[in-house]
Amino acid sequence: MADYITDNGTIVTESMIDDWATQADSAFQGSPVDIEPVDGRPWEATAPMRPRTIRLPDSLWSLVEAKAKRRQISVSEYTRQVLAEDLTAVA
């Protein structure tokens, strides 16, 4: 396994990963954090979508287009996924 270190310097072990997998399989029962299931995924078309406008420099837009192309998805789909991932990440 590659070495993974958290932001606070904790080294992630195989045992920790196994514990997290077990907790996930049991729907985090007994967790100190209340986990509420969410229907659908934020980046999927589970709700009506409207076009939005953002301003980006050409250099950043090129990176977005290239990444979407490598993933073989649309720029819109890629943008939704990246935004949802960042906004729903546990801090």
Secondary structure, DSSP 8 states (H G I E B T S, - for coil): ---EE-TTS-EE-HHHHHHHHHHHHTTTTT-SS-----SS-TTSSSS----------HHHHHHHHHHHHHHTS-HHHHHHHHHHHHHTS--
